[in-house]
């Protein structure tokens, strides 16, 4: 079987569920007992955060492998476009945008 750089999301989910089943099954017979429940919830939160980081890394790997732009790339492009617009606004007076191009009649005039 060929190896891949990206983890299998279903395999990751299986491992997470398997790790969570044992403490959950042990607690089922005893009922909520303060500290063990808090520890189980803490472990669940840790697993959820770790799986989120793994998912983000996997998506980042796919985006890089496909050479697609990321959110940071779009943010950088937006910043560049804003700088260009600001420079154009300084070069062109504000009322120049309302001027009619040569050879065109302004709207509302015959």
C-alpha positions as CSV (number, residue, x, y, z in Angstrom):
1,X,0.0,0.0,0.0
2,X,1.4,3.5,-0.9
3,X,2.2,5.8,1.9
4,X,1.0,9.4,1.9
5,X,2.0,12.5,3.7
6,X,-1.6,13.1,5.0
7,X,-3.0,11.1,7.9
8,X,-6.2,9.1,7.2
9,X,-9.0,11.1,8.9
10,X,-11.1,8.0,9.5
11,X,-8.1,6.2,11.1
12,X,-7.5,9.2,13.3
13,X,-11.2,9.2,14.4
14,X,-11.1,5.5,15.1
15,X,-8.1,6.0,17.4
16,X,-9.7,8.9,19.2
17,X,-12.9,6.9,19.8
18,X,-10.9,3.9,21.0
19,X,-9.0,6.1,23.5
20,X,-12.2,7.7,24.8
21,X,-14.2,4.5,25.1
22,X,-12.2,2.9,27.9
23,X,-12.6,5.8,30.5
24,X,-16.2,6.3,29.4
25,X,-17.1,2.7,29.9
26,X,-15.5,2.6,33.3
27,X,-17.4,5.7,34.4
28,X,-20.7,4.4,33.1
29,X,-21.2,2.0,36.0
30,X,-20.1,4.5,38.7
31,X,-22.0,7.6,37.7
32,X,-20.6,11.1,37.8
33,X,-18.0,11.4,40.6
34,X,-16.4,14.8,40.4
35,X,-12.7,14.5,39.7
36,X,-12.8,11.4,37.4
37,X,-15.5,13.1,35.3
38,X,-13.4,16.3,35.2
39,X,-10.3,14.4,34.1
40,X,-12.3,12.6,31.4
41,X,-13.6,15.9,30.1
42,X,-10.1,17.4,30.2
43,X,-8.8,14.4,28.1
44,X,-11.7,14.8,25.7
45,X,-10.9,18.5,25.3
46,X,-7.2,17.7,24.7
47,X,-8.1,15.1,22.1
48,X,-10.5,17.5,20.4
49,X,-7.8,20.3,20.3
50,X,-5.2,17.8,19.0
51,X,-7.5,16.5,16.3
52,X,-8.2,20.1,15.3
53,X,-4.4,20.8,14.9
54,X,-4.0,17.5,12.9
55,X,-6.9,18.5,10.6
56,X,-5.5,22.0,10.1
57,X,-2.1,20.5,9.3
58,X,-3.6,18.1,6.8
59,X,-5.6,20.8,5.1
60,X,-2.5,23.0,5.0
61,X,-0.6,20.1,3.4
62,X,-3.3,19.6,0.8
63,X,-3.4,23.3,0.0
64,X,0.4,23.4,-0.4
65,X,0.5,20.2,-2.5
66,X,-2.2,21.6,-4.9
67,X,-0.5,25.0,-4.9
68,X,-3.7,26.8,-3.9
69,X,-3.8,30.2,-2.3
70,X,-4.3,30.2,1.5
71,X,-6.2,32.6,3.7
72,X,-3.0,34.4,4.4
73,X,-2.3,34.8,0.7
74,X,-5.7,36.4,0.2
75,X,-5.1,38.7,3.2
76,X,-1.8,39.8,1.8
77,X,-3.3,40.4,-1.7
78,X,-6.1,42.5,0.0
79,X,-3.5,44.6,1.8
80,X,-1.6,45.2,-1.5
81,X,-4.8,46.2,-3.3
82,X,-5.7,48.6,-0.5
83,X,-2.2,50.2,-0.8
84,X,-2.6,50.6,-4.5
85,X,-6.1,52.1,-4.1
86,X,-4.7,54.5,-1.5
87,X,-2.0,55.6,-3.9
88,X,-4.5,56.1,-6.7
89,X,-6.7,58.1,-4.5
90,X,-3.8,60.4,-3.7
91,X,-2.9,60.7,-7.5
92,X,-6.4,61.3,-8.8
93,X,-8.6,64.0,-7.3
94,X,-11.9,62.9,-5.7
95,X,-14.1,64.7,-8.2
96,X,-12.2,63.2,-11.2
97,X,-14.0,59.9,-10.7
98,X,-17.4,61.7,-11.5
99,X,-16.1,63.1,-14.8
100,X,-17.5,61.6,-18.0
101,X,-15.0,59.9,-20.3
102,X,-14.5,61.6,-23.7
103,X,-17.2,60.9,-26.3
104,X,-19.8,59.8,-23.7
105,X,-22.8,61.7,-22.6
106,X,-23.4,62.0,-18.9
107,X,-26.5,60.2,-17.6
108,X,-29.7,62.2,-17.7
109,X,-28.5,64.5,-20.4
110,X,-29.6,64.3,-24.0
